[in-house]
Amino acid sequence: MQLSYVRRYRSIPRLRPVGLRHILCHHHCPSDIDRVRMNQSLKPPMKVTLLAALFASLIGCAHLGPDRQPPAPAEPVVEAPAEPEQPKEVVYGQFSTDSLYSLLAAEIAGQRNRFDIALENYLEQARTTRDAGVIARAMQVAEFLGAHQQAKEMALLWVDVAPNDPQALRAGALQLARAGEHGQAMQFMQRVLNLHGETNFDFLALAAAQTDPQTRQSMLQSLEGLRQQYPDNAQITFSSALLMQQDGRNEEALALLDALPDQVASQPTVMLQARLLADQGRTEQAIEVLQEGLRKFPDDTRMRLLMARLLVAEDNMDAAATQFAALVQQNPDDAELLLTLGLVNLENDDPKAAIGYLERADQASPGNTLARYHLGLAYQAIGDEQRAIQAWRSVGPGNEFLTSRLQLAQTLARQERVEELSEIMAADRSVYPQHALPLYLLEIEALSAVDLQLALPRINQALGEFENNTDLLYTRAMLREQLGDDAGFEEDLRTIIAREPDNAMALNALGYTLADRNERLDEALQLIERAHSLNPDDPAIIDSLGWVHYRRGDLQRAEAFLRQAYRAMPDQEVAAHLGEVLWQQGRQREAVQIWEEAMQDGADNSQIRTTRERLEQS
């Protein structure tokens, strides 16, 4: 009896593609907290404008300091009847020559990417002039540069200069929240609310959500008071529910969102409610909430994306494809959406449609390894294996590199294009030397499926390059065992054990093989017990332990270990062993029941069939 596939290659990294559902359910959909973080970022894109932008902030419509009054306007010009109406006179802020020069220099420095000079000048002039427009500009530059302390200073200076300006108060609240001063941040945002300005309680809740429970509780108490005053304010309700979610109070958060009137529900409240329901396993209800939300907000990409993901989780691939198609229609050049729709169609057994979307995804994001890998699978599904091989061959370094080579190697080996396989793998090892060892192992595995004799020279070549590599030695030992080279098999395993006395895999393989051959059973037991002491929960080793006790005639101990192994790993080989022990105890009906149960998984049942035929004929 040969070693099982699992026991053979347990330590060699098995390359298997990540399931499509896993990709679809974890790809391209930010959480509510991510959404707030992105939408309420305190770092706007830095586009330092031309000089006109500076003048726009300093003249006419510019903020003037609280103590400054614009100069008296000139006497009005009396116009002749035939002349067109003259524009109103522009009123300029009162800046000294030095201040104006410094501000102009700051803008020019910004245009030339000398943001350090721009920030220094703006900070100086903000402190000197106390002009709200200059202060706001200084804060913007500081935010862009990640100068958080200076940004906070400017925000608070802005509030000091314009204490009733909602924009200033909101900026101060956000900067204080970023600095961890949640109490004062909350006070500022409440003042914004009282002034009927646009609030950002959700950002404050986000900032507090990552802190300690006491801080979250304090903010929840403040929000509770505000909810009493503003019961229909969706942002306050959302912020409270978000903090409750962070504390694990999902039922309370849901109750809060459920009580919010439908007419004032916002996108964030719908999203959070759906996520809370989904986290509780109430996926159908979550989908219903999102469907209702999309009737109100049909263009909300995040909402539709979440619903599509939930539909995938529910295995409703047709409905998911419809939602992803709508998303692609809204965002026709979005490479990730195109990729996702391609994956959905591939999962939905529509490879032709998948190819179209995956090709568009590859065009929108050249070199997208995930798109190219699955494009190969789609080509393979329609029977165009040559284009599948080309797609996999085009996958460069990344998460899909080795899995693409696995598919390529298996396809070429199945077609018996052995020379082409070896040429491709040799070329890849030359271009990607960091992947040389796994590429050797992939090629060896593929060649073994065609002809064991083809694989042996490649293993020897690999061992010449990676001398005494454990994975290669173990692979060669298994190959030699299959070829009937018992001495070579034992030599390689003993080499591994000599170098790595605690290598449970090699100890178990050698011990099991001796037991299976019914040879040197005392040594076999010693080897397997050493492996078991190293990995006591490994079902393959427990199976070996049961099998060696069976060979030694201790059927009671053999049954105990084999039942333990079968509970942990109910595969064909363990079932064959357990059934044989039961049969030898005269419990044939129970043995047959075990065998039939194990054969229901549809796997290769040749070992069970062979065992049963041998016992029935004995």
C-alpha positions in Angstrom: 0.0 0.0 0.0 1.4 3.4 -1.0 1.4 6.5 1.1 -1.6 8.7 0.7 -1.4 12.0 -1.1 -2.1 13.9 2.2 0.6 12.0 4.1 3.0 12.3 1.2 3.0 16.0 0.7 1.8 17.4 4.0 4.8 19.8 4.5 5.0 21.0 0.9 3.1 24.2 0.3 0.0 23.3 -1.6 -0.9 25.9 -4.2 -4.6 26.2 -4.6 -6.5 29.2 -6.0 -8.4 31.3 -3.5 -12.2 30.6 -3.9 -14.1 33.1 -6.1 -16.7 33.6 -3.3 -13.9 34.7 -0.9 -12.6 37.2 -3.5 -16.1 38.5 -4.3 -17.1 38.8 -0.6 -13.9 40.6 0.4 -13.0 42.7 -2.6 -13.7 46.4 -3.4 -16.1 47.3 -0.6 -15.0 49.5 2.2 -16.6 49.3 5.6 -18.7 52.1 7.2 -15.6 53.1 9.2 -13.5 53.1 6.0 -16.2 55.2 4.3 -16.2 57.8 7.0 -12.4 57.8 7.0 -12.3 58.4 3.2 -15.1 60.9 3.0 -14.1 63.0 6.0 -10.4 62.9 5.4 -8.7 65.9 6.9 -6.1 66.0 4.1 -7.6 67.5 0.9 -5.7 67.3 -2.3 -3.0 70.0 -2.4 -3.5 72.0 -5.6 -1.7 75.3 -4.9 -3.4 77.7 -7.3 -2.1 80.4 -9.5 -1.8 83.9 -8.1 -5.5 84.6 -8.9 -6.4 82.1 -6.1 -4.5 84.1 -3.6 -6.1 87.4 -4.6 -9.5 85.7 -4.5 -8.9 85.0 -0.8 -7.5 88.4 -0.1 -9.7 90.8 -2.0 -13.4 91.5 -2.3 -14.9 88.3 -1.0 -12.0 87.6 1.3 -12.4 87.3 5.1 -11.2 90.3 6.9 -9.9 90.3 10.4 -12.5 91.1 13.1 -10.8 94.4 13.9 -10.4 95.5 10.4 -12.9 97.5 8.3 -12.6 97.9 4.6 -11.6 101.3 3.4 -14.5 103.7 2.6 -15.6 103.2 -1.0 -14.8 105.9 -3.5 -17.4 108.3 -4.6 -19.8 106.7 -7.1 -19.1 107.5 -10.7 -21.9 109.3 -12.5 -22.5 107.4 -15.7 -23.5 108.8 -19.0 -26.7 107.4 -20.3 -25.1 105.8 -23.3 -22.4 104.0 -21.3 -23.0 100.5 -20.1 -23.4 99.8 -16.4 -20.0 99.8 -14.6 -19.1 96.9 -12.2 -19.3 97.4 -8.5 -16.1 98.5 -6.9 -14.0 95.7 -5.3 -13.2 96.2 -1.7 -9.7 95.0 -0.7 -8.5 93.7 2.6 -5.9 95.8 4.4 -2.7 93.9 4.2 0.7 95.4 4.7 3.2 95.3 1.9 5.3 92.8 3.8 2.3 90.5 4.4 1.2 90.6 0.8 4.7 89.9 -0.4 5.0 86.9 2.0 1.7 85.5 0.9 2.6 85.8 -2.7 5.9 84.1 -2.0 4.0 81.3 -0.3 1.8 80.7 -3.3 4.7 80.7 -5.7 6.6 78.3 -3.4 3.6 76.0 -3.5 3.6 76.1 -7.3 7.2 75.0 -7.3 6.6 72.2 -4.8 8.4 74.1 -2.0 5.6 73.4 0.4 7.9 73.9 3.5 8.3 77.5 2.5 4.6 77.9 1.7 3.6 76.5 5.1 6.1 78.6 7.0 5.0 81.8 5.3 1.3 81.0 5.7 1.7 80.2 9.4 3.6 83.4 10.0 1.0 85.5 8.2 -1.9 83.7 9.8 -0.6 84.6 13.3 0.3 88.1 12.2 -2.8 89.1 10.2 -5.4 86.9 12.0 -7.2 87.0 8.7 -9.7 84.1 8.5 -8.9 83.4 4.8 -5.2 83.3 5.5 -5.7 81.1 8.5 -7.9 78.6 6.5 -5.3 78.5 3.8 -2.5 77.8 6.3 -4.6 75.0 7.8 -5.1 73.4 4.4 -1.4 73.4 3.6 -0.6 72.0 7.0 -3.2 69.2 6.5 -1.7 68.3 3.2 1.8 68.1 4.6 0.6 66.0 7.6 1.7 68.8 10.0 -1.1 67.9 12.4 0.0 70.1 15.3 0.2 73.2 13.0 -3.2 72.3 11.5 -4.8 72.1 14.9 -3.2 75.4 15.9 -4.6 77.1 12.8 -8.1 75.6 13.3 -8.3 76.8 16.9 -7.0 80.3 15.7 -9.7 80.3 13.1 -12.3 79.6 15.8 -10.8 82.4 17.9 -11.0 84.8 15.0 -14.5 83.7 13.8 -16.2 82.1 16.8 -19.6 82.0 15.1 -18.4 80.6 11.8 -19.7 77.0 11.4 -16.9 76.2 9.0 -14.3 77.3 11.5 -16.0 75.4 14.3 -16.2 72.3 12.2 -12.5 72.5 11.3 -11.7 72.9 15.0 -13.8 69.9 16.0 -12.2 67.7 13.4 -8.7 68.7 14.3 -9.4 68.2 18.0 -10.9 64.8 17.3 -7.8 63.8 15.4 -5.7 65.0 18.4 -7.7 62.8 20.8 -9.4 65.7 22.5 -12.9 64.3 22.0 -14.8 66.3 24.6 -13.9 69.7 23.3 -14.4 68.4 19.7 -17.9 67.4 20.6 -18.6 70.9 22.1 -17.4 72.6 18.9 -19.6 70.3 16.7 -22.6 71.0 18.9 -22.1 74.7 18.3 -22.0 74.0 14.6 -25.3 72.2 14.9 -26.8 75.1 16.9 -25.7 77.4 14.1 -27.4 75.1 11.5 -24.1 74.4 9.8 -23.1 71.1 8.2 -21.9 68.7 10.9 -19.5 65.8 11.0 -20.6 63.8 14.0 -19.8 60.6 12.1 -16.1 61.6 12.0 -16.1 62.3 15.7 -17.7 58.9 16.3 -15.1 57.3 14.1 -12.2 58.9 16.0 -13.7 57.9 19.4 -14.5 54.4 18.1 -10.8 53.5 18.1 -10.3 54.6 21.7 -11.1 53.2 25.1 -14.6 52.2 26.3 -14.7 55.2 28.7 -14.2 57.7 25.9 -16.8 56.0 23.7 -19.3 56.0 26.6 -18.7 59.7 27.2 -19.4 60.5 23.6 -22.4 58.3 23.6 -23.8 60.2 26.5 -23.3 63.5 24.7 -24.9 62.1 21.6 -27.9 60.8 23.7 -28.6 64.4 24.8 -28.4 65.6 21.2 -30.8 62.8 20.1 -33.3 64.0 22.5 -33.1 67.5 20.9 -32.8 66.3 17.4 -34.6 62.9 17.2 -34.7 62.9 13.4 -31.1 63.8 12.8 -29.7 60.8 10.9 -26.1 61.7 11.4 -26.4 61.8 15.2 -28.3 58.5 15.2 -25.7 56.9 12.9 -22.9 58.1 15.1 -24.5 56.7 18.2 -25.1 53.3 16.5 -21.5 53.3 15.2 -20.2 53.7 18.7 -22.5 51.0 20.0 -21.3 48.6 17.3 -17.7 49.2 18.4 -18.8 48.2 21.9 -20.4 45.0 20.6 -23.9 46.3 21.4 -25.3 45.4 18.0 -28.9 44.8 19.1 -29.1 48.3 20.7 -27.5 49.8 17.6 -30.1 48.1 15.4 -32.9 49.2 17.6 -31.7 52.8 17.3 -31.5 52.6 13.5 -34.9 50.9 13.2 -36.5 53.7 15.2 -35.2 56.3 12.7 -38.0 57.5 10.4 -37.7 56.2 6.9 -38.0 59.7 5.4 -34.8 60.9 7.2 -32.7 57.8 6.8 -29.4 58.5 5.1 -26.9 56.4 3.1 -24.7 55.8 6.2 -27.6 54.7 8.3 -28.8 52.2 5.7 -25.3 50.8 5.2 -24.7 50.4 8.9 -28.1 48.8 9.5 -27.4 46.3 6.7 -24.0 45.4 8.0 -25.3 44.9 11.5 -28.0 42.5 10.2 -25.5 40.7 8.0 -23.1 40.3 11.0 -25.9 38.6 12.9 -26.5 36.2 10.0 -29.7 37.9 9.0 -28.5 38.3 5.4 -32.0 38.3 3.8 -33.1 41.2 6.0 -29.9 43.1 5.2 -30.6 42.7 1.5 -34.2 44.0 2.0 -32.8 47.0 3.8 -30.4 47.7 1.0 -33.1 47.2 -1.7 -35.2 49.8 0.1 -32.2 52.1 0.4 -31.4 51.8 -3.3 -35.0 52.9 -4.1 -34.2 56.1 -2.3 -30.5 56.4 -3.3 -30.3 54.6 -6.7 -26.9 56.0 -7.5 -25.2 55.0 -4.3 -22.3 52.8 -5.4 -21.3 51.6 -1.9 -24.8 50.5 -1.1 -25.2 48.6 -4.3 -21.8 47.0 -3.9 -22.6 45.8 -0.4 -25.9 44.3 -1.7 -24.1 42.5 -4.5 -21.6 41.0 -2.0 -24.4 39.8 0.2 -26.1 38.2 -2.8 -22.9 36.4 -3.5 -22.7 35.2 0.1 -26.3 33.9 -0.3 -25.2 32.1 -3.5 -27.7 34.2 -5.6 -25.2 34.7 -8.4 -27.8 35.8 -11.0 -29.0 38.7 -8.8 -25.4 39.5 -7.9 -24.5 39.7 -11.5 -27.4 42.1 -12.1 -26.1 44.4 -9.4 -22.5 44.3 -10.5 -23.6 45.0 -14.1 -25.5 48.1 -12.8 -22.3 49.2 -11.0 -20.2 48.8 -14.1 -22.8 50.8 -16.1 -22.4 53.6 -13.5 -18.6 53.2 -13.5 -17.6 51.8 -16.9 -13.8 52.3 -16.4 -13.6 51.0 -12.9 -11.1 48.1 -13.2 -12.1 46.5 -9.9 -15.8 46.5 -10.7 -15.1 45.0 -14.2 -12.9 42.4 -12.5 -15.6 41.5 -10.0 -18.3 41.2 -12.6 -16.0 39.0 -14.6 -15.5 36.8 -11.5 -19.3 36.7 -10.8 -20.0 35.5 -14.4 -17.2 32.9 -14.1 -18.7 31.6 -10.9 -22.1 31.7 -12.6 -20.9 29.3 -15.3 -20.9 32.0 -18.0 -17.2 32.1 -19.1 -17.9 33.9 -22.4 -19.4 36.9 -20.5 -16.6 36.6 -18.0 -14.0 36.9 -20.7 -15.4 40.2 -21.9 -15.3 41.8 -18.5 -12.0 40.4 -17.5 -10.4 41.6 -20.8 -11.8 45.1 -20.1 -10.5 44.9 -16.5 -7.0 44.0 -17.9 -7.2 46.9 -20.3 -8.3 49.4 -17.6 -5.6 48.2 -15.2 -2.7 46.7 -17.3 -0.9 43.9 -15.6 -3.8 43.1 -13.2 -2.6 39.6 -12.1 -6.0 38.6 -10.7 -7.8 39.5 -13.9 -5.3 37.6 -16.1 -5.3 34.5 -13.9 -9.1 34.2 -14.0 -9.1 35.1 -17.7 -7.0 31.9 -18.1 -9.7 30.0 -16.2 -12.4 31.5 -18.4 -10.6 30.5 -21.6 -10.0 27.1 -20.2 -13.8 26.8 -19.5 -14.7 27.4 -23.1 -12.0 24.9 -24.3 -9.5 27.4 -25.6 -6.5 26.1 -23.6 -3.9 27.7 -25.8 -5.2 31.2 -24.9 -5.6 30.0 -21.3 -1.9 29.1 -21.2 -1.0 32.5 -22.8 -3.0 34.3 -20.1 -1.4 32.4 -17.2 2.0 32.9 -18.8 1.5 36.7 -18.8 0.9 36.7 -15.0 3.9 38.3 -13.4 5.0 38.4 -9.8 2.2 38.7 -7.3 -0.3 36.6 -5.4 -1.4 34.8 -8.6 2.1 34.0 -10.0 2.5 30.5 -8.6 -1.1 29.5 -8.9 -1.0 30.6 -12.6 2.1 28.4 -13.0 0.3 25.5 -11.3 -2.6 25.8 -13.8 -0.2 26.1 -16.7 1.9 23.1 -15.6 -1.2 20.9 -15.0 -2.6 21.8 -18.4 0.6 21.2 -20.4 1.2 17.9 -18.5 -2.3 16.8 -19.3 -1.6 17.5 -23.0 1.7 15.7 -22.6 3.5 18.8 -23.8 6.4 17.9 -21.5 9.2 19.7 -23.4 7.2 22.9 -23.6 6.5 22.7 -19.8 10.1 22.3 -19.0 11.2 25.2 -21.2 8.6 27.5 -19.6 9.5 26.5 -16.1 13.3 26.9 -16.8 12.7 30.3 -18.3 10.6 31.4 -15.3 13.3 30.1 -12.9 15.8 32.3 -14.7 13.6 35.4 -14.7 12.2 34.9 -11.2 15.0 33.1 -9.2 13.2 33.9 -5.9 10.5 31.4 -7.0 12.9 28.8 -8.3 12.2 26.2 -5.6 8.4 26.2 -5.8 8.6 26.3 -9.6 10.7 23.1 -9.4 8.1 21.5 -7.1 5.2 22.5 -9.4 7.0 21.0 -12.4 7.9 17.8 -10.6 4.3 17.4 -9.5 3.0 17.9 -13.0 5.6 15.5 -14.5 4.7 12.9 -11.9 1.2 12.9 -13.1 2.4 12.0 -16.6 5.3 9.7 -15.9 7.2 9.1 -12.7 10.4 8.5 -14.6 10.2 12.0 -16.1 10.0 13.6 -12.7 13.0 11.9 -11.2 15.7 13.7 -13.3 14.0 17.0 -12.5 14.2 16.4 -8.8 17.9 15.5 -9.0 18.5 18.7 -11.0 16.7 20.7 -8.3 18.7 19.0 -5.5 21.8 20.0 -7.4 20.7 23.6 -7.1 19.1 23.3 -3.6 21.3 20.7 -1.9 19.6 18.7 0.9 16.4 20.8 0.7 13.9 19.0 2.9 10.9 19.4 0.6 12.9 18.1 -2.4 14.3 15.2 -0.5 10.9 14.2 0.8 9.4 14.5 -2.7 12.1 12.3 -4.1 11.6 9.8 -1.3 7.9 9.5 -2.2 8.7 9.2 -5.8 11.3 6.5 -5.2 8.8 4.6 -3.1 6.3 4.7 -5.9 9.0 3.5 -8.4 9.8 0.5 -6.1 13.2 1.9 -5.0 12.7 1.0 -1.3 16.4 1.6 -0.5 16.4 5.0 -2.1 13.1 5.9 -0.3 14.5 5.0 3.1 17.9 6.7 2.4 16.2 10.1 1.6 14.0 9.9 4.7 16.9 9.0 7.0 18.9 11.9 5.5 16.1 14.2 6.5 15.8 12.7 10.0 19.6 12.9 10.5 19.6 16.6 9.7 16.2 17.3 11.4 15.6 14.8 14.2 12.3 16.5 15.1 10.9 16.3 11.6 7.6 14.7 12.4 6.6 14.4 8.7 9.7 12.2 7.9 9.5 10.2 11.1 5.8 9.4 10.4 6.4 8.6 6.7 9.2 6.1 7.4 7.4 4.6 10.4 4.1 4.2 8.5 5.8 2.6 5.5 7.6 0.1 7.7 4.3 -0.7 9.4 2.5 -1.0 6.1 5.1 -3.4 4.8 4.8 -5.3 8.1 8.6 -4.9 8.6 10.6 -3.9 11.6 7.5 -3.1 13.6 9.3 -2.2 16.8 11.3 0.5 14.9 8.2 1.6 13.1 6.4 2.1 16.4 9.3 4.0 17.8 9.4 6.4 14.8 5.6 7.0 14.8 5.5 7.6 18.6 8.3 10.2 18.2 6.3 11.9 15.5 3.1 11.7 17.7 4.9 13.3 20.6 5.9 16.2 18.3 2.4 16.6 16.7 -0.1 14.9 18.9 -3.1 16.3 17.1 -2.1 15.4 13.6 -4.7 12.9 12.3 -2.3 11.4 9.7 0.1 10.5 12.5 -2.7 9.2 14.7 -3.8 7.0 11.8 -0.2 5.7 11.5 -0.2 5.0 15.2 -3.4 3.0 14.9 -2.1 1.1 11.9 1.2 0.1 13.5 -0.7 -1.3 16.5 -2.9 -3.2 14.1 0.2 -4.7 12.5 1.5 -5.6 16.0 -1.8 -7.4 16.7 -3.3 -5.0 19.3 -6.7 -4.5 17.7 -8.2 -2.7 20.6 -5.6 0.1 20.7 -5.6 0.2 16.9 -9.3 0.8 16.8 -9.1 3.6 19.5 -6.5 5.5 17.5 -8.1 4.9 14.1 -11.5 6.2 15.4 -9.8 9.3 16.7 -8.1 9.8 13.3 -11.3 9.2 11.4 -13.2 11.8 13.5 -10.6 14.4 12.7 -9.9 13.3 9.0 -12.6 11.1 7.6 -10.8 10.3 4.4 -10.6 7.1 2.3 -7.3 5.8 3.7 -8.3 6.2 7.4 -11.7 4.6 6.6 -10.0 1.7 4.9 -7.7 1.1 8.0 -10.5 1.4 10.5 -12.8 -0.8 8.5 -10.1 -3.5 8.2 -9.5 -3.5 12.0 -13.3 -3.8 12.6 -13.5 -6.6 10.1 -10.7 -8.5 11.8 -12.7 -8.2 15.0 -15.7 -9.9 13.4 -17.6 -6.7 13.1 -18.1 -6.8 9.3 -21.4 -5.0 9.2 -19.9 -2.0 11.1 -16.8 -2.1 8.8 -19.0 -1.9 5.7 -21.0 1.0 7.2 -17.7 2.9 7.7 -16.6 2.3 4.1 -19.9 3.3 2.6 -20.0 6.4 4.6 -16.5 7.4 3.5 -17.3 6.7 -0.1 -20.1 9.2 -0.2 -17.8 12.2 -0.7 -17.2 11.1 -4.3 -13.4 10.9 -3.9 -11.3 8.0 -5.4 -12.4 5.0 -3.4 -9.9 2.5 -4.9 -8.2 1.9 -1.5 -11.4 1.0 0.2 -12.5 -1.2 -2.7 -9.2 -3.0 -2.7 -9.2 -3.5 1.0 -12.7 -4.9 1.0 -12.1 -7.3 -1.9 -8.9 -8.6 -0.2 -10.7 -9.2 3.1 -13.8 -10.8 1.5 -11.5 -13.3 -0.4 -9.4 -14.2 2.7 
